[in-house]
């Protein structure tokens, strides 16, 4: 069995004839991070995307002033952190 993509390992010692118990690794949510601090703080790294893909990297060049611009009315820019991952800016 899996929980949020993590294997839930059967715990025979804690299980009974009417209850099956399994254990998963710590799951990080914004609430659990706030209460428990279970994640490691690090720089966000991902794959940039934008409405003008050729310029997507310009928005993430470590400069305080962005070099990204778009003439599209529905412009957007972001970073894909991968399936199941989230980033929190603080």
ZIMO-V888823 format. One record per helix or strand of 3 or more residues. SS is the DSSP state (@ for helix, = for strand). FROM is the first residue (numbers start at 1). TO is the last residue. If there is no record, write none. Layout:
# ZIMO-V888823
SS|FROM|TO / SS|FROM|TO
This chain:
# ZIMO-V888823
@|30|36 / =|47|50 / @|53|60 / =|77|80
